[in-house]
Amino acid sequence: MTDKDNNEEFPAGGVILDGGNADGYETGGWRKLKPVLDKEKCTNCLICWVMCPDSAIIVEDGKVVGFDMEHCKGCGICDVECPPKINAIKMVSEEEAD
C-alpha cells in the first residue's frame, strides 16, 4: 500500500499477520478497573477462564490463582460470568486495589 502523495510504503492496516500474536502486546495499561479474586469463595468452576477474551485468568492445577495484569483490560467479563451465588470476582478501581 502506498501513500499517493509521496509514494511512501505503509503496511496494510487491520491485518493480523500471525495467529496468536496478542501475547506479544501488553494491553493492561488501558485498564481502569481491576479484578480481585476472593479465593475463599471461588469454586474453580473456570467459567471466568473460558470467557476471558484476553486469556488473563491464570490457572494452575485446575485452580484460578490470579490474573495476568499485563494483558487484562479490565472489561469485567470475569466478574459478570462468575456465578452470582459465588461472586468470587469483584471489579475495583486501580486506586482502590492498591
C-alpha positions as CSV (number, residue, x, y, z in Angstrom):
1,M,0.0,0.0,0.0
2,T,1.5,3.4,-0.9
3,D,0.7,7.0,0.0
4,K,-0.4,8.6,-3.3
5,D,1.2,12.0,-2.4
6,N,4.7,10.8,-1.6
7,N,5.0,7.2,-2.7
8,E,5.9,6.1,0.8
9,E,5.2,2.4,1.7
10,F,2.8,1.7,4.6
11,P,1.8,-1.7,5.9
12,A,-1.9,-2.6,5.4
13,G,-4.0,-1.7,8.5
14,G,-6.3,-4.1,10.3
15,V,-4.4,-7.2,9.2
16,I,-3.5,-10.0,11.6
17,L,-0.2,-11.3,10.2
18,D,0.3,-14.2,12.8
19,G,-2.2,-16.3,14.7
20,G,-2.0,-15.9,18.5
21,N,0.1,-12.7,18.4
22,A,-1.9,-11.0,21.2
23,D,0.5,-12.4,23.7
24,G,3.2,-10.0,22.5
25,Y,1.2,-6.9,23.3
26,E,0.8,-5.7,26.9
27,T,-2.6,-4.0,27.0
28,G,-3.1,-3.9,30.8
29,G,-2.3,-0.2,30.7
30,W,-5.8,0.6,29.3
31,R,-7.4,-0.7,32.4
32,K,-9.5,1.5,34.8
33,L,-10.9,-1.4,36.8
34,K,-9.1,-4.3,38.1
35,P,-10.4,-7.8,39.0
36,V,-9.9,-9.0,42.6
37,L,-10.4,-12.7,43.4
38,D,-11.8,-13.9,46.7
39,K,-10.1,-17.3,46.9
40,E,-12.3,-18.4,49.8
41,K,-15.5,-18.0,47.6
42,C,-14.0,-19.4,44.4
43,T,-15.2,-22.9,43.5
44,N,-12.7,-23.1,40.5
45,C,-15.6,-23.7,38.0
46,L,-13.3,-21.9,35.4
47,I,-16.1,-20.1,33.7
48,C,-14.1,-16.9,34.1
49,W,-11.1,-18.5,32.4
50,V,-13.3,-19.7,29.5
51,M,-15.0,-16.4,29.0
52,C,-12.0,-14.0,29.4
53,P,-11.3,-12.5,25.9
54,D,-7.7,-11.7,26.9
55,S,-6.7,-15.1,28.4
56,A,-5.8,-13.1,31.5
57,I,-7.0,-15.7,34.1
58,I,-4.1,-17.6,35.5
59,V,-5.0,-21.3,36.2
60,E,-2.6,-23.8,37.8
61,D,-3.5,-27.4,38.6
62,G,-7.2,-26.7,37.7
63,K,-7.5,-23.7,40.1
64,V,-7.7,-20.0,39.5
65,V,-4.7,-18.5,41.1
66,G,-4.8,-14.9,39.8
67,F,-4.8,-12.6,36.8
68,D,-2.3,-11.6,34.2
69,M,-2.4,-7.9,34.7
70,E,-0.2,-7.2,31.7
71,H,-3.0,-8.4,29.5
72,C,-6.2,-7.8,31.5
73,K,-8.0,-4.8,30.1
74,G,-10.5,-4.6,33.0
75,C,-13.6,-5.4,30.9
76,G,-15.2,-7.2,33.8
77,I,-16.5,-10.2,31.9
78,C,-14.9,-12.4,34.5
79,D,-17.0,-10.7,37.2
80,V,-20.2,-10.9,35.2
81,E,-19.7,-14.5,34.3
82,C,-18.8,-15.7,37.8
83,P,-21.9,-17.4,39.1
84,P,-24.0,-14.9,41.2
85,K,-24.2,-17.2,44.2
86,I,-20.5,-17.5,44.3
87,N,-19.5,-13.9,43.4
88,A,-15.8,-14.6,43.8
89,I,-14.5,-11.9,41.4
90,K,-15.1,-8.2,42.1
91,M,-14.0,-5.3,39.8
92,V,-12.5,-2.4,41.7
93,S,-10.8,0.8,40.6
94,E,-7.0,0.6,40.2
95,E,-6.6,3.0,43.1
96,E,-8.9,1.0,45.4
97,A,-7.0,-2.2,44.6
98,D,-3.6,-0.8,45.7
